[in-house]
């Protein structure tokens, strides 16, 4: 949730943020009205309770003759207090709903628009030129016994797969390298639970417009996570952190699950858009004033991993309408996929400022010892999808695939054949 004090003092900034996202700026006025109504209801309730307390003293000091009339008045006042408390609860519920309807305030400098309105910040590496007809990742994966989509569909349905043989080793190696790089950069490795409570899923902002993409176990009222960002955001919920020594950094290795609702007919071939994949995700808690610098660090660590894969990629500044509700700024790294003649997203790093932490009540103590809301950030360090670009960019004329040097110790061979 956004900071209500910031909203009261800067309503036009929040309205402009809504316009940048392509969302309704009128929600800002609805929230301001709900905030004013809730504060008025609180004031009314406080005044009536104070009056009731003073009236109670008067009843206690009254003579026997005066007491019946005063008791009748006290009963009437108690009914008003009860009504005021009900109105206060109702006003609070309306405020909460209006508050959650507003996405995070987009950071100044982020481009406006939707999915296609990103800005390319940098392009890295040379696009490969083949003197043969390149195969796509699935053809390579099947011919080299790395990927088995047919049996994945037989066992679990469409968009499921088996990673087999060196394909499994390639994925494990990729994630293990990511884990090692995370540890070397001061992250604490975690293998988090992949089922979370509704309040944790809602706290990270994933139960809004895209809630239909999440698997929900109704009988247990638990959600399967689409990223370990969710359990790591909930890890310190309701806590006050010690951040005097710098950010707290965690890296979560988990399986991730996405229903891919609304993507019918889109990327149905291969492992680009699937229901289950593995990922190593970086997650940081820090002071709000340190969040921008931390965001650049996360992007640098993502790029370091991509450089180790020896694949061409570009860095984009994601437009406001494609940020998701929690992010104030997002940078994606997209790798080149030769058979699609296009760049496809491999990493994403988001600065969520205080939006998630305010929902989850994650705080730290400032220099005066006063609790303040922390900032949270996240970033992808490796996922199963990377294998698409690795296979396609490193394929050779004889149908084999060269393994990036950084992965050879984990995979056990320098050529997949």
N, C-alpha and C positions, 0 to 999 in steps of 0.2 A: 504493500500500500504506500501511496505517496504521503509526504509529510503534510499534515493539515495546516500547520503554522506557515509553511512555505506557500501552500495554496491560498491562504487568506491574504498573504502579503504580495503574492505574485500571480493572481488569477489569469492574467493575459498570457504569461509564459506557459501555463498549463494548457490554456486554450490553443495556443500555437503548437504545442506538442501534440495535442489531439489532431490538429489539422495535418501536421507532418506525418502522422501515422495513418491518415485517412479515416480517422474515427470522429465521433460526434463531439464537437466542442461544447455543445449544450449540456453534456454530462457534468461539466465543471460547475455550471450554475446550479444544476440539481444538487450537486454535492455541497456547495456553499449554502444553499437553502436548507438542506438536511442538517448541516453543521449548526446553523443558526437556530433551527428548531430544537435540536437536541440540547443546546446550551440554554435556551429559554425554558425548556422542560426541566432541566436540572435546577435552574434558578428558582422556578416556581415550587418545585419539590422541596428544595432547601428552605425556602421561606416558610412554607407550610409546616415543615418539621420543627423549625425554630418556634413558630407560633404555637404548635402543639405542646412543645416542651414548656414554654412559658405558661400556657394555659393549665398544664398539669400542676405546676407550682401553685397557681392561683386556686385550683380545686383543693389542694392539700391544705391551704391556709384559710379556706372559706369556713364560715359558720354553718351549723347544721341546716339553718333555714335557707342559706344561699346555695348549698351544695346540689340539690336536685336540678335546679336550672343550669348550673354550671356543668353538671354531668351530661345533661342533654346536649349542651353546646360542645362538650368534649367529644361526644359520640358523632356529632355532625362533622366536627373538624377531622376526626379519625377517618371518616368516609372520604373527605376531600383529599387527605394525605394518600389514602389507598388509590384513589383515582389518579392523583398526580404521579404516583410511582408507576402505575400501569402506563400512563402517557409517556413517562420517561423511558420505560423499557421499549415501548413502541417506537419512540423517536430514535433510540439507540440502534434498534434493528434497521430502521430506515437509513440511518447514517452509515451503518456497516455495509449495507447493500450498495448504497451510492458510492461509498469509498472504494469498494472492490471492483466497481464498474470502470474505474479510471486506471488506465495503464500507466506504467512508469513514465516519468518526464524524460523525453528524448534529449540527449545531450546536444548542446550547441555545436554545430558543425556537421552533424549527421545529415545525410541527404534525405530529402522528402520523397514520398512516392512509395511504390510497391516493389514487388519481387524483381522487376527488371530495371529499377532505377538506382542500382548500386553505382558506386564510383570505384574504378580500378586504381588502386594505390601503387601497385608494383607488379611486374611480371618477372618471374625468375626461371632461368634455364631455357634451353633450346628445344623447340618442338621437334621430335624425331622425324627423320625422313627415311622411309623404308624403300628398298629396291625390290620388294615383293608385296603381295597383297596381305596386309596385316589381318590377323584373326581377332575376333572380340574375346573378352575375358572368359566367356562361358565356353566357347569353342576350345580355347586353350585349356581351360580348367577341366573339361571333359576328356580331351585327348591325352592329357597328362595325368589323369586320374587324381585330380585335386579337388574337384567339386562334383557332387552327385545331386542334381536337382530332381531327377525323375524319382529316385527313392525317397527324397525329402518330401515330395508331393504325395507319394504313396503312404508314407507314415503319418504326415501331419497336415497335408493340404498344400494349396498353392502358396508361393513365396516362402517356403521352407526348403532346407537343403542340408546335405551332409558335407562337411569339409573332411576330405579323406587323404590319407598318406601324407605326402609332402605338403598338401594343401593345409592340413591341420597343423603341421609343423611351421608353415609359413605364418599362419595366424598367431600361433603361440609365440613364435619368435618375435613377431611385430609387437605384440603386447608386452612381452618380456623386456624388449629393448626400451619400450616406452616407460615401463616400470623402473628400469635402471636409471634412465635419464631423469625421471621424476625424483627419485631418491637422491641422486647427485645434486639436484637443485633445491634440496631442503624440504621436499614433500614427505609426509608420512603416508606410506602405502596402506590402503584399506581394501578389504573385500566386504562390501556392505550387503545388507539384506536387499532383496529385489522386490519384496512386498512391503508396502507402507500404508499407514493409516490415512484416512481421508484428510485430516487436518494438516498432515505433512505435505501431501500432494497439493492441496489447496494453497498452503503457505508458500510454495515455490511458484505459484501462478499457472499451474498446468491444468486446472479444472475450469478454465474459461472457455474461450471460443473453440479450442481444439480438444475439448474433453472427449470427443467421440473417437479420438485416436488412441485412447488409453484403455487397456484391458482392466476390467473391474470384476472382482470375485464377489458377487452379491451376497452369498451365504456368509462370508467372513467379513464383508465390508472392508476389503483390502484392495489396493491397486498394484498392478505390476508396473515397475518403473520403465520409462523409455530412455533413461539416463541415470547414472549414479549421482548426478547433481542433486537429485531429489533426496535420497537418504542422507547424503553428506550435508545438505542444507538443514535437514532436521536433526543432525547429530548434536548440535549445540543449542537446539531450541529451548527457550525458557532459561537460558544460562547467561551469566555475565562473564565475559572472557578477559583474559590478561593479554593485552596487545602492546604493552610498552616495549617489548623486545622485537616488535615487527609483526607482520601478518602470520596467521596460522594457515598452513597449506596442507591439503590432503589430496591424494590421488586414489580414485576408486576404480578398481577392476571389477567389472560385472557384466553379466548378460543383460541385454536391454530388449524390451518388447514394445512393438508399436503395431496398432491395428491397421495403419495406413488407410484409414477411412477416407473416401473421396479421391483416392488415387487409382481408381480402377482403370486398367488399360495403360497405365503410366509406368514405365521402367519395369515391365513384367518379366523381362528376360534377364536371367542371371541374378547377381547378388547386390545390385545397386539399391533397390528398395524392397526390403524384406521385413518379415514380422519379428525375427529374432537375430541379434548380432551381439558381438562382444566389443567392449570399449574400455579404454583407460581414460578417465576424465579427471582433469585438474579442478580443484575447488579451493577458493581462498576466502578467509574472513579477514578483514582489515579495517582500519579507521577510514572514514569516508574521504578524508583529505589525501589518503595514500592510494585510492582506488584507480585513478588514471594511470599512475606509474606502474601499478601492479598489472593493469590491463595490457600495457605494452610488454611487460615481462612474459605474461602468458602467451602473447602472440609470438614473441621471440622464441620461446621454448617449443611452440608448435612448429615454427619454421625450421628450427634445428632438427626436429624429427623428420620433416619432409625433405630437407636437404640430404639426410642420411639415406633416404629411399632413392635418391638420384633421379627424381622425376620432375618435369617442368610443372610449375604452378603459378598462380597469381593470387594476390591479396586484394580483397575488396572491402569497402566500407558499406555495410548493409543499410539500405534505405529504411526509413521509419516504419513504413507499413509492413515490413518483413522482419521486424525485431522480436516479435512475441511480446506478451504483456509485461514481462519482468525486466527486460533489458532496456537500458538507457542508450547503449551503444554496442554495436557488434561488428567484429571483423571476421570474415571467412577466408580460408585458404582453399582454393579450388585447383585440383590437379587436372592436367590434360588427359583426355581419353581419346586416343587416336582414331578408333573406329567410329566414334560419335562426332569427331572434329569439334569438340567442345570441352570446356572446363566444367568439372563437376565438384561439388563441395566435398571436402574431406575433413576439414576442421572448422570449428566455430568457437570464438571466445567472446563472452558477453560480460559487460560491466552492469550489474543489476543494482548498483548503488545501495541504498538502504531499503529498497522495495521488499525484498524477500525477508530480510532480517526483522523488519517492522512487523510483518505478519507472524513470524515465528518467534518473536520476542528474544532476539539474540542481541545482547548489548555488551559494551565494554566500559571501563571506567576512564574518564578523561583525566587530565593532569590535576584536577581538583577533587578527584575521587567520585565525581558524579556520573551515574550510568547514562550512556548515550547509545543510540542505535548504531550497530556495526554496518559495514558494507560487505556484500558478497559478490564474487566473480567466479566464472567457470570457463573451462576451455578443453577442447578435445585434444588428446595426445596420440591416440591411435584407435582405429576401429576396423572391423572386418572389411568395410567398403574399400579401404586402401588397397586391398588385394587386386581390385579391378584395374587400377592405374599401374600398379607394379607389374602385373602380367602383361598388360598391353604395351607399355612403354619399353619393357625389357625383352620382348619376344625377338626371336632370331629366325632366319630364313628356313632353317631345318625343323621348325616347329617347337624348338626348345625355348626355355625362358631363363635368362641370366638372373641370378639372385643378387640383390644389392649387397655390397661387401659387408655392410654393417649387420646384415641378417644371416650371413653364412654360418657363423658359429652356432646360431640357434637352430637353423634349418638342417645343417649337417651336409650340405652340398652347395656348390657354387652355380650349378646348372640344374634346372628342373627338366627332366627328360622322360 
